[in-house]
Amino acid sequence: MQHTTSHLMRAYARQPVSFTRGSGARLWDESGVEYLDAIAGVAVTSLGHAHPEIAAVIAEQAGLLLHTSNVFRIDWQEQLGERLCALAGMQRVFFCNSGAEANETALKLARLHGHRRQVAQPQILVMENGFHGRTLATLSATGNPAKQQGFEPLMPGFLRVPYDDIEAVRRAADQSPSIVAVLIEPVQGEGGIRVASADYLRQLRSLCDERGWLLMIDEIQAGMGRTGAWFGHQHAGITPDVMTLAKALGNGFPIGACLARGEAADLFSPGQHGSTFGGNPLACRVGCTVLDIMARDGMPQRAAVLGTRLLTGLQKALGQHPSVLAIRGQGLMAGIELDRSCKELVGRALEEQRLLITVTRDTTIRLLPPLICDEAQIDDIVARVARLLSSIPTLNPAEPTLNDLVDRTPHHV
Ligand SMILES: *Cc1c(COP(=O)(O)O)cnc(C)c1O
């Protein structure tokens, strides 16, 4: 049956297609047409659609107990907390329902940390092109003026520096004694798939240690195996003080988590933070099942292998394409930056290639395939993207123009 969107707030620019079922990396729309999913609900359904083990656990737990309250002990929350801490080298977890809430928790920890150190107006260092969510605090932390526009006044207490630039952080440190924490993504997802160098992350860790700042890493998109490690920062061999998770942790069931270690793990006292739904038995049991499956099936390692295949394939198919400026990525996070705005490619990919992609930062095609893809599906994604891009008109013709010839004329002649 066809409904309309007229009773929904127009917060989204939606594609006209609606899916009714899925299986693994495949989806079917209302007319039964099959699609290949190269975005996994924006890094959420990493174990694919309709995973039978997850479906069974949801059904079983729904028949036992959905919700009690954080007034009581919740065994599944304790189990998931223990297991996440073991994977990440952390000590305590606060559970919530989304990425933005996980980052709100981190931001509140940073403020408490600052006040404990007698900093009256604590500042948090954030990155250009960073993305941390849509609540007022996380929007203020986000480095995208287009998303912030209209929602002023933004929250104070943030200082912004260029990403992957340690000298910029050092300069900020020297100028602003009230910095108490850094919030950063190991790979900027919304920011166009930009990977922080391992060396930068290690230097940032040292600087945080020297200055007594909390290193807070937003792993909401890059975490849970996607980059080829459980968490993106692990490629650099560092451990943050605070880490946030959401997206793939529930494979589509809403759950968020803020993990902490050391001093940061003990900042909250009872009554200082809370969530009605956060950490309910159903969400946490799903999280435990996701971890079981990911560990059993070696998902981070799979993402590393498939990610290399994806990036090599894209490089081979599109490396010489006249409109492709760069191909970037780590594991199963890939970005293809074009020489123009390319938002309309999302609709064309659906219609012409039966492929789900997203475009971020206006000019970058973003691919986030589910981690359960097989090799043939990865190759198929590459082939469909290549076909999609085969028909776009060239902006900069390869033949030299009169201007090129003039520019190349040696000046000393
Ligand atoms: C998606 C995302 C968020 C926000 O998560 P929501 O669940 O949409 O609130 C925050 N940080 C990063 C890096 C993300 O990719």
PDBQT file of the ligand as one rigid body, heavy atoms in Angstrom, charges set to zero:
ROOT
HETATM    1  C1  LIG A 501      26.154   8.438  13.313  1.00  0.00    +0.000 C 
HETATM    2  C2  LIG A 501      27.184   9.089  14.131  1.00  0.00    +0.000 A 
HETATM    3  C3  LIG A 501      26.854   9.769  15.319  1.00  0.00    +0.000 A 
HETATM    4  C4  LIG A 501      25.423   9.994  15.766  1.00  0.00    +0.000 C 
HETATM    5  O1  LIG A 501      24.773   8.809  16.054  1.00  0.00    +0.000 OA
HETATM    6  P1  LIG A 501      23.142   8.825  16.172  1.00  0.00    +0.000 P 
HETATM    7  O2  LIG A 501      22.825   7.428  16.599  1.00  0.00    +0.000 OA
HETATM    8  O3  LIG A 501      22.612   9.195  14.839  1.00  0.00    +0.000 OA
HETATM    9  O4  LIG A 501      22.803   9.825  17.208  1.00  0.00    +0.000 OA
HETATM   10  C5  LIG A 501      27.886  10.291  16.058  1.00  0.00    +0.000 A 
HETATM   11  N1  LIG A 501      29.174  10.167  15.680  1.00  0.00    +0.000 NA
HETATM   12  C6  LIG A 501      29.516   9.537  14.545  1.00  0.00    +0.000 A 
HETATM   13  C7  LIG A 501      30.968   9.413  14.175  1.00  0.00    +0.000 C 
HETATM   14  C8  LIG A 501      28.543   8.990  13.716  1.00  0.00    +0.000 A 
HETATM   15  O5  LIG A 501      28.894   8.406  12.581  1.00  0.00    +0.000 OA
ENDROOT
TORSDOF 0
